């Protein structure tokens, strides 16, 4: 830096301010310093610089998501980057692939790189291993699922309530045989969405004497999911395609489908179009996906708000890094029902 200062004809302090992107340096001085840096091949050593910082910060955070290729994870990632970037903070990210061991390894790797904080989509069912890291000063915020035990701020979707709303929408369209196609039951989100599906069925109007008499007030508290209409453990579009193909090939197929995540929905849409059933079988999917509104019919979804989720997670993390010591809290983001056509297909009458 002294050589850069001598070549550019400015003080060492000015070079330091340019290197650290202090905005008050005159543009002509910035240009001189950059020209000298280029001539000398000088590149700032951030690792060495961080060692001299009194606060121990590295201006980096870690982001661990389920799969960076998934639209939901990608949108969360972008929202976190958009918040961190203007604040001079770099985001280091990785996919966890629902692997608890990988979660622990990646957490340890990022902490070894001295990140200031972590945003994690939990894959593990036990997060006590993070307590020591928190006590050492690493801020942690969780996204999409609550940690066990609740050791940090968490931003989640209203999975159970939104799922019930989606299934109730199908019931209002006259559907009674509604299939559920879901993710792995080991996932908290999948369990909550299946619970919402069951909640809606429990309130489904029953075909008893009072209803047939026209009162319209009866309910069917014994309505439980038909095990033949429930498929768990779907992780890919291909698996979902195969599952719905088998369901619709039965003697008494469902008239409507509820899918618990976007990759499942994509596979179901592919199967419905291939079988020519896309305008006969109703569909409501949890979580939006690209081009869903351009299909024929458009796909009705319960739209998670990943950008809002990611931004709130970043805000909470930066507040913790800055010293916020208030009690941890769970923040629930609503998933609105977006009607595009597939969920409004009425039940086919004999």
LOROLUM-846384 format. One line per field, with one value per residue (C-alpha): residue number from 0; x negated, y, z; residue in one letter. Coordinates in steps of 0.5 Angstrom, whole numbers, padded with zeros to 4 digits, m for minus. Layout:
N
resi [NUM | ...]
xx [X | ...]
yy [Y | ...]
zz [Z | ...]
resn [A | ...]
END
This chain:
350
resi [0 | 1 | 2 | 3 | 4 | 5 | 6 | 7 | 8 | 9 | 10 | 11 | 12 | 13 | 14 | 15 | 16 | 17 | 18 | 19 | 20 | 21 | 22 | 23 | 24 | 25 | 26 | 27 | 28 | 29 | 30 | 31 | 32 | 33 | 34 | 35 | 36 | 37 | 38 | 39 | 40 | 41 | 42 | 43 | 44 | 45 | 46 | 47 | 48 | 49 | 50 | 51 | 52 | 53 | 54 | 55 | 56 | 57 | 58 | 59 | 60 | 61 | 62 | 63 | 64 | 65 | 66 | 67 | 68 | 69 | 70 | 71 | 72 | 73 | 74 | 75 | 76 | 77 | 78 | 79 | 80 | 81 | 82 | 83 | 84 | 85 | 86 | 87 | 88 | 89 | 90 | 91 | 92 | 93 | 94 | 95 | 96 | 97 | 98 | 99 | 100 | 101 | 102 | 103 | 104 | 105 | 106 | 107 | 108 | 109 | 110 | 111 | 112 | 113 | 114 | 115 | 116 | 117 | 118 | 119 | 120 | 121 | 122 | 123 | 124 | 125 | 126 | 127 | 128 | 129 | 130 | 131 | 132 | 133 | 134 | 135 | 136 | 137 | 138 | 139 | 140 | 141 | 142 | 143 | 144 | 145 | 146 | 147 | 148 | 149 | 150 | 151 | 152 | 153 | 154 | 155 | 156 | 157 | 158 | 159 | 160 | 161 | 162 | 163 | 164 | 165 | 166 | 167 | 168 | 169 | 170 | 171 | 172 | 173 | 174 | 175 | 176 | 177 | 178 | 179 | 180 | 181 | 182 | 183 | 184 | 185 | 186 | 187 | 188 | 189 | 190 | 191 | 192 | 193 | 194 | 195 | 196 | 197 | 198 | 199 | 200 | 201 | 202 | 203 | 204 | 205 | 206 | 207 | 208 | 209 | 210 | 211 | 212 | 213 | 214 | 215 | 216 | 217 | 218 | 219 | 220 | 221 | 222 | 223 | 224 | 225 | 226 | 227 | 228 | 229 | 230 | 231 | 232 | 233 | 234 | 235 | 236 | 237 | 238 | 239 | 240 | 241 | 242 | 243 | 244 | 245 | 246 | 247 | 248 | 249 | 250 | 251 | 252 | 253 | 254 | 255 | 256 | 257 | 258 | 259 | 260 | 261 | 262 | 263 | 264 | 265 | 266 | 267 | 268 | 269 | 270 | 271 | 272 | 273 | 274 | 275 | 276 | 277 | 278 | 279 | 280 | 281 | 282 | 283 | 284 | 285 | 286 | 287 | 288 | 289 | 290 | 291 | 292 | 293 | 294 | 295 | 296 | 297 | 298 | 299 | 300 | 301 | 302 | 303 | 304 | 305 | 306 | 307 | 308 | 309 | 310 | 311 | 312 | 313 | 314 | 315 | 316 | 317 | 318 | 319 | 320 | 321 | 322 | 323 | 324 | 325 | 326 | 327 | 328 | 329 | 330 | 331 | 332 | 333 | 334 | 335 | 336 | 337 | 338 | 339 | 340 | 341 | 342 | 343 | 344 | 345 | 346 | 347 | 348 | 349]
xx [0000 | m0006 | m0008 | m0001 | m0001 | m0008 | m0006 | 0000 | m0002 | 0003 | 0002 | 0002 | 0009 | 0012 | 0010 | 0013 | 0020 | 0020 | 0018 | 0024 | 0029 | 0030 | 0035 | 0032 | 0026 | 0025 | 0026 | 0020 | 0016 | 0020 | 0018 | 0010 | 0010 | 0013 | 0009 | 0003 | 0006 | 0006 | m0001 | m0004 | 0001 | 0003 | 0009 | 0012 | 0011 | 0018 | 0016 | 0010 | 0014 | 0019 | 0014 | 0013 | 0020 | 0022 | 0029 | 0027 | 0032 | 0030 | 0036 | 0038 | 0044 | 0046 | 0053 | 0055 | 0061 | 0064 | 0062 | 0059 | 0062 | 0069 | 0073 | 0075 | 0068 | 0066 | 0071 | 0069 | 0061 | 0062 | 0066 | 0061 | 0055 | 0059 | 0060 | 0052 | 0049 | 0050 | 0048 | 0041 | 0042 | 0041 | 0046 | 0042 | 0048 | 0048 | 0054 | 0055 | 0059 | 0063 | 0057 | 0056 | 0049 | 0047 | 0051 | 0046 | 0040 | 0042 | 0043 | 0037 | 0033 | 0037 | 0035 | 0028 | 0028 | 0030 | 0037 | 0040 | 0047 | 0051 | 0058 | 0060 | 0065 | 0065 | 0064 | 0062 | 0067 | 0062 | 0059 | 0056 | 0049 | 0050 | 0051 | 0043 | 0042 | 0047 | 0044 | 0038 | 0041 | 0044 | 0051 | 0056 | 0062 | 0067 | 0071 | 0077 | 0077 | 0076 | 0070 | 0070 | 0070 | 0071 | 0065 | 0065 | 0070 | 0074 | 0078 | 0083 | 0089 | 0096 | 0095 | 0101 | 0106 | 0105 | 0105 | 0112 | 0114 | 0112 | 0116 | 0122 | 0122 | 0122 | 0128 | 0132 | 0131 | 0135 | 0129 | 0129 | 0124 | 0118 | 0111 | 0105 | 0098 | 0093 | 0085 | 0082 | 0085 | 0079 | 0079 | 0083 | 0086 | 0089 | 0092 | 0095 | 0098 | 0101 | 0104 | 0107 | 0110 | 0113 | 0116 | 0119 | 0122 | 0125 | 0129 | 0131 | 0139 | 0142 | 0147 | 0152 | 0159 | 0159 | 0155 | 0159 | 0165 | 0162 | 0160 | 0152 | 0150 | 0147 | 0140 | 0136 | 0132 | 0130 | 0127 | 0120 | 0116 | 0117 | 0110 | 0111 | 0111 | 0104 | 0097 | 0091 | 0084 | 0084 | 0077 | 0077 | 0082 | 0081 | 0083 | 0089 | 0091 | 0091 | 0095 | 0100 | 0100 | 0102 | 0107 | 0111 | 0111 | 0115 | 0122 | 0124 | 0119 | 0119 | 0122 | 0117 | 0110 | 0106 | 0099 | 0094 | 0088 | 0086 | 0082 | 0088 | 0093 | 0088 | 0088 | 0096 | 0097 | 0093 | 0097 | 0104 | 0102 | 0099 | 0105 | 0110 | 0113 | 0111 | 0117 | 0121 | 0117 | 0117 | 0110 | 0107 | 0100 | 0096 | 0091 | 0090 | 0086 | 0083 | 0088 | 0094 | 0099 | 0097 | 0100 | 0106 | 0110 | 0105 | 0103 | 0107 | 0102 | 0101 | 0095 | 0090 | 0086 | 0079 | 0076 | 0080 | 0077 | 0070 | 0070 | 0073 | 0068 | 0063 | 0065 | 0066 | 0059 | 0056 | 0059 | 0056 | 0049 | 0050 | 0052 | 0059 | 0060 | 0068 | 0071 | 0071 | 0078 | 0082 | 0084 | 0090 | 0090 | 0097 | 0098 | 0103 | 0108 | 0107 | 0112 | 0110 | 0115 | 0113 | 0116 | 0122 | 0124 | 0130 | 0131 | 0134 | 0141 | 0143]
yy [0000 | 0005 | 0003 | 0005 | 0011 | 0013 | 0012 | 0015 | 0021 | 0021 | 0019 | 0012 | 0014 | 0016 | 0009 | 0005 | 0009 | 0007 | 0000 | 0000 | 0004 | 0010 | 0014 | 0021 | 0020 | 0025 | 0021 | 0024 | 0021 | 0014 | 0014 | 0015 | 0010 | 0005 | 0006 | 0005 | m0001 | m0004 | m0002 | m0005 | m0011 | m0010 | m0014 | m0013 | m0018 | m0019 | m0024 | m0020 | m0014 | m0018 | m0020 | m0012 | m0011 | m0009 | m0012 | m0019 | m0018 | m0021 | m0018 | m0025 | m0029 | m0036 | m0039 | m0046 | m0048 | m0054 | m0054 | m0047 | m0050 | m0050 | m0044 | m0043 | m0043 | m0039 | m0033 | m0033 | m0033 | m0027 | m0023 | m0025 | m0022 | m0016 | m0014 | m0016 | m0013 | m0006 | m0007 | m0009 | m0016 | m0023 | m0029 | m0036 | m0041 | m0048 | m0054 | m0059 | m0064 | m0065 | m0069 | m0067 | m0069 | m0065 | m0059 | m0060 | m0060 | m0054 | m0050 | m0052 | m0050 | m0043 | m0042 | m0044 | m0039 | m0034 | m0032 | m0027 | m0030 | m0036 | m0037 | m0044 | m0048 | m0054 | m0061 | m0064 | m0065 | m0063 | m0056 | m0056 | m0057 | m0050 | m0047 | m0047 | m0043 | m0038 | m0037 | m0036 | m0030 | m0033 | m0030 | m0036 | m0035 | m0041 | m0041 | m0045 | m0050 | m0049 | m0051 | m0056 | m0054 | m0046 | m0043 | m0038 | m0033 | m0037 | m0035 | m0040 | m0040 | m0041 | m0049 | m0052 | m0046 | m0045 | m0052 | m0052 | m0046 | m0049 | m0056 | m0052 | m0049 | m0055 | m0058 | m0051 | m0053 | m0060 | m0064 | m0070 | m0075 | m0070 | m0074 | m0071 | m0072 | m0070 | m0069 | m0074 | m0074 | m0073 | m0066 | m0061 | m0057 | m0064 | m0066 | m0059 | m0059 | m0066 | m0064 | m0058 | m0063 | m0067 | m0061 | m0059 | m0066 | m0066 | m0060 | m0063 | m0063 | m0069 | m0073 | m0074 | m0073 | m0066 | m0064 | m0068 | m0064 | m0058 | m0055 | m0055 | m0054 | m0061 | m0063 | m0070 | m0070 | m0077 | m0075 | m0078 | m0078 | m0085 | m0088 | m0090 | m0082 | m0080 | m0081 | m0079 | m0079 | m0075 | m0072 | m0070 | m0069 | m0076 | m0079 | m0074 | m0076 | m0083 | m0083 | m0079 | m0083 | m0089 | m0085 | m0083 | m0090 | m0093 | m0095 | m0089 | m0084 | m0077 | m0071 | m0066 | m0066 | m0062 | m0062 | m0060 | m0057 | m0054 | m0060 | m0065 | m0060 | m0059 | m0067 | m0067 | m0062 | m0066 | m0072 | m0069 | m0066 | m0072 | m0076 | m0070 | m0069 | m0062 | m0059 | m0065 | m0066 | m0060 | m0058 | m0053 | m0053 | m0051 | m0046 | m0042 | m0044 | m0040 | m0040 | m0043 | m0037 | m0039 | m0046 | m0048 | m0048 | m0043 | m0047 | m0045 | m0044 | m0042 | m0038 | m0038 | m0031 | m0033 | m0026 | m0023 | m0029 | m0028 | m0021 | m0022 | m0027 | m0022 | m0017 | m0021 | m0024 | m0017 | m0014 | m0020 | m0019 | m0011 | m0014 | m0015 | m0019 | m0019 | m0026 | m0031 | m0031 | m0035 | m0030 | m0033 | m0031 | m0032 | m0036 | m0033 | m0037 | m0035 | m0037 | m0038 | m0044 | m0051 | m0050 | m0048 | m0054 | m0056 | m0064 | m0068 | m0070 | m0077]
zz [0000 | 0001 | m0006 | m0009 | m0005 | m0007 | m0014 | m0014 | m0010 | m0005 | 0003 | 0005 | 0009 | 0002 | m0001 | 0005 | 0004 | m0003 | m0002 | 0004 | m0001 | 0003 | m0001 | 0001 | m0003 | m0009 | m0016 | m0019 | m0013 | m0013 | m0020 | m0019 | m0013 | m0018 | m0024 | m0019 | m0016 | m0023 | m0025 | m0019 | m0019 | m0012 | m0009 | m0002 | 0002 | 0006 | 0011 | 0013 | 0014 | 0018 | 0023 | 0024 | 0025 | 0033 | 0032 | 0029 | 0023 | 0016 | 0013 | 0010 | 0012 | 0010 | 0007 | 0007 | 0003 | 0001 | m0006 | m0010 | m0016 | m0013 | m0015 | m0008 | m0005 | m0011 | m0009 | m0002 | m0004 | m0008 | m0003 | 0002 | m0003 | m0005 | 0003 | 0004 | m0002 | m0001 | 0006 | 0004 | 0006 | 0002 | 0002 | 0002 | 0000 | m0001 | m0002 | 0004 | 0000 | 0006 | 0009 | 0017 | 0017 | 0011 | 0015 | 0021 | 0016 | 0012 | 0019 | 0021 | 0015 | 0014 | 0022 | 0020 | 0015 | 0021 | 0018 | 0022 | 0022 | 0019 | 0015 | 0015 | 0012 | 0017 | 0015 | 0022 | 0027 | 0033 | 0033 | 0040 | 0037 | 0035 | 0042 | 0043 | 0036 | 0038 | 0045 | 0041 | 0037 | 0031 | 0030 | 0027 | 0023 | 0021 | 0015 | 0012 | 0018 | 0026 | 0029 | 0035 | 0040 | 0038 | 0039 | 0034 | 0030 | 0025 | 0019 | 0016 | 0012 | 0014 | 0012 | 0015 | 0015 | 0007 | 0006 | 0009 | 0005 | m0002 | 0000 | 0002 | m0005 | m0008 | m0004 | m0005 | m0013 | m0011 | m0010 | m0005 | m0008 | m0007 | m0007 | m0004 | m0007 | m0002 | 0000 | 0005 | 0012 | 0015 | 0013 | 0018 | 0012 | 0009 | 0016 | 0017 | 0010 | 0010 | 0017 | 0013 | 0008 | 0013 | 0017 | 0011 | 0010 | 0017 | 0015 | 0009 | 0008 | 0009 | 0005 | 0011 | 0012 | 0014 | 0008 | 0003 | 0006 | 0004 | 0011 | 0008 | 0016 | 0017 | 0017 | 0017 | 0023 | 0021 | 0014 | 0014 | 0008 | 0004 | 0004 | m0003 | m0005 | m0001 | m0003 | 0001 | m0001 | m0007 | m0008 | m0016 | m0022 | m0025 | m0018 | m0018 | m0025 | m0024 | m0018 | m0021 | m0027 | m0023 | m0019 | m0025 | m0028 | m0022 | m0023 | m0018 | m0019 | m0016 | m0019 | m0016 | m0013 | m0008 | m0009 | m0003 | m0006 | m0013 | m0016 | m0015 | m0018 | m0024 | m0025 | m0024 | m0029 | m0034 | m0033 | m0033 | m0040 | m0043 | m0041 | m0043 | m0036 | m0035 | m0036 | m0033 | m0026 | m0021 | m0018 | m0013 | m0011 | m0005 | m0008 | m0014 | m0020 | m0026 | m0032 | m0028 | m0030 | m0038 | m0038 | m0040 | m0035 | m0031 | m0024 | m0018 | m0013 | m0005 | m0007 | m0001 | m0001 | m0002 | m0003 | 0003 | 0007 | 0005 | 0006 | 0013 | 0015 | 0013 | 0017 | 0023 | 0022 | 0021 | 0027 | 0031 | 0029 | 0031 | 0038 | 0038 | 0044 | 0045 | 0046 | 0039 | 0036 | 0030 | 0024 | 0020 | 0013 | 0009 | 0003 | m0001 | m0006 | m0013 | m0017 | m0025 | m0027 | m0025 | m0018 | m0021 | m0025 | m0022 | m0020 | m0026 | m0025 | m0028]
resn [X | X | X | X | X | X | X | X | X | X | X | X | X | X | X | X | X | X | X | X | X | X | X | X | X | X | X | X | X | X | X | X | X | X | X | X | X | X | X | X | X | X | X | X | X | X | X | X | X | X | X | X | X | X | X | X | X | X | X | X | X | X | X | X | X | X | X | X | X | X | X | X | X | X | X | X | X | X | X | X | X | X | X | X | X | X | X | X | X | X | X | X | X | X | X | X | X | X | X | X | X | X | X | X | X | X | X | X | X | X | X | X | X | X | X | X | X | X | X | X | X | X | X | X | X | X | X | X | X | X | X | X | X | X | X | X | X | X | X | X | X | X | X | X | X | X | X | X | X | X | X | X | X | X | X | X | X | X | X | X | X | X | X | X | X | X | X | X | X | X | X | X | X | X | X | X | X | X | X | X | X | X | X | X | X | X | X | X | X | X | X | X | X | X | X | X | X | X | X | X | X | X | X | X | X | X | X | X | X | X | X | X | X | X | X | X | X | X | X | X | X | X | X | X | X | X | X | X | X | X | X | X | X | X | X | X | X | X | X | X | X | X | X | X | X | X | X | X | X | X | X | X | X | X | X | X | X | X | X | X | X | X | X | X | X | X | X | X | X | X | X | X | X | X | X | X | X | X | X | X | X | X | X | X | X | X | X | X | X | X | X | X | X | X | X | X | X | X | X | X | X | X | X | X | X | X | X | X | X | X | X | X | X | X | X | X | X | X | X | X | X | X | X | X | X | X | X | X | X | X | X | X | X | X | X | X | X | X | X | X | X | X | X | X | X | X | X | X | X | X]
END
